[in-house]
């Protein structure tokens, strides 16, 4: 069931990526500016482009960390230029030094999410393993370009759960702007910002 849902989510048209990313990044900034140490990600082509957010937070002297792939999971390293393309076309810093910093906030890309606020990713389990190994729990925010949310519970026990979810949705023709009562518009521009209940 999760596999079919993932395929469905990957087919969602993301032709306005630049526009959606800009609006979503502005909402993420409002959350991130309250925190000092933040885990972000270097975006793939089908993810929210948060490069401008990374640069903005760095200018404000926030400590920015990104995943560095290692075996079946990743370690957290300090973000630094230049970036190098690795397997799965993922860009990573040349810095390979694992940090033991305690992050306050983690912004995590998703392919989809289910009704229990759990993540559907690419199926590699890297984020699940990373968070399972942390001895504490930072605030976790899921982001995606356009909502792809299963009304049914399709995730597993080990899948990570978000505290908040941010995406973009174009207003529907029938005027119904909600997926269900747990989701609401943050602004009239179509931003979805949802908190775990």
N, C-alpha and C positions, 0 to 999 in steps of 0.2 A: 504494500500500500504506500509506504514512504517513497519507494523507488518511482512509482507512477506519478506521485505528487511532485517529486523533484523534477521529473521530465516536464511536467506541465508548467512548473514555475520557470524553468529555463527557457520555455518558448515565449514567455511574455515579452511583448515588443518594448524595447528600451531605446527607441530612436531619439528621445529627447533627453539623453543622459546628461548633457552639459547643463541644461536648464534645471532638471530635477536635482542634480548634484549640488548646484549652487544654493538652492533653497534649503535642501536638507542639511548642507554644511553650516548654513547660518543658524539653523535650529540646534545642531550639535554643538556649535560654539557656545550657545547660551548655557548648555549643560556643562561643557568642558571647562569653561573659564572659572568655575567654582572649585576646580580640582588642581592639584599640583603635579601628580605623577599619573600619566595616562598611557594606556596601551591602545594604539591605533593600528591601522593596517595599510599596506601599500596596495592600492586597488588594482584588481584585474579589470579587463574591459567590460565585464557585465556587472560590475559592482559600483556603488556610489563613489564618485571621484572626490576624495577628500584631501587631495594634495594641497589645495588652498588653505584648508583648515589646519593641516600640519604646519605649514609655513607661518600662519597667523599665530598659532600657539607657541611656536618656537621663538617668534619675535617677542612674545610676552614672557619668555624664560620659563615656560612650562617644561617639565621633563617628559619627553616623548619617547616611547618604546614601541618597537614593532616585532612581529614574529620573525624568527630565523629558523627555517626548517631543519629538523634534526631527527633522523630515523622516522618513527611514526607519529611524532609530535613536533613541537617547536620549542625553542628557548626564547626568552625575551631579551632583546638587545637594544641598546640606545640607538635611536635614529640618527643617521649621519650620511651625508653625501660623500662620494658618489654611490649610486645603486648599481647592482649587477643582476642580470637576469639568470635565474636558476631554473630547476625543473618545474614543470607545470606553468612555465612562463611567469613565474613569480619573481618580482624584483625584491632584492634584499640589500641591506648595507654591507659593505666590505667588513665592517666590524663584526667579529665573531664572538666577542666577549659577553658571556651570559651575565646578566645583572641580577642582583638579589634584592633590588629595590622593591618596596611594597607599593603597588599601584593603588590608586584611589578609584579609578574609573577604567573600564574596558569597553571600547566601542568595537563591536563585532559584526562583520558582514554576514548576511544570510542569503540563502536561496528561497527559503520559506519558513513558516512558523505554524505551529498548530494551536489548538484551542487552549492548551495548557501552558502557553507562552514558551515552548521549547523550540530549539533551533533545528532546522533542516539545512544541512550544508552540502558539500560536494560528496559526502560519504566516506571521507578518509578518517574522520574522527580526531583530527589534530587538536581542534579547540577543546573537545571533550576531555582528551587526555591532559592537556595543559591545565585546565581549571581543576580537574580531579586531583592533580598533584600539588596545587596551591594549599597552603596551610591556613588560608584566610579567604574571605570572599569579597572582592571589590564590587562596586556597583557595575552591573552589566547592561549595556544598551545595544539592542539589535538595530541594524540599519539595512534597508534595501531600497532600490530605486522605485519600484511599484509594488504594492501589497500583493502577496501570495500567501494566503492564510487558510489553513484547513479548519473547517468547523468541527472536525472530529479529531480525537487524540490519535496521532499516528507515530509519535516519537517513542523512543525507548527510555528506560530508567536513567541511563548514563548521559543522555543528551542534555546540554546545558540550557538553563532557563534564564530569561531576561528579567530585568526589573522594569525596563522601558523599551518601547519599540517606536522607531520613526521611519516613515516612508512617505511617498507622494502618491496621491490619487487624483486623477482628473474627475471633476464633478460629473456625476452620471446624469443622463437626460431626464430620468424620472424624478430627479431631485433628491433621491435617497443617498445621502452621503455616508451612511454608516454600514459597516460590515455587520456589526451587532452592537449592543449597548456598551460593550467594553472598549469600543474604538470611537474616537471623536476627532473633529477637526480642530487643529490648534489655531488656524487662521482661515480666512476666506480664500486663500490661494491654493488650498488643496493639500496641505500638509497633514499627514496622519501622525498623531503622537499619542501613543497608548501606554498606560502604566499597568503593571500586574495588579490584579485585584485579589 
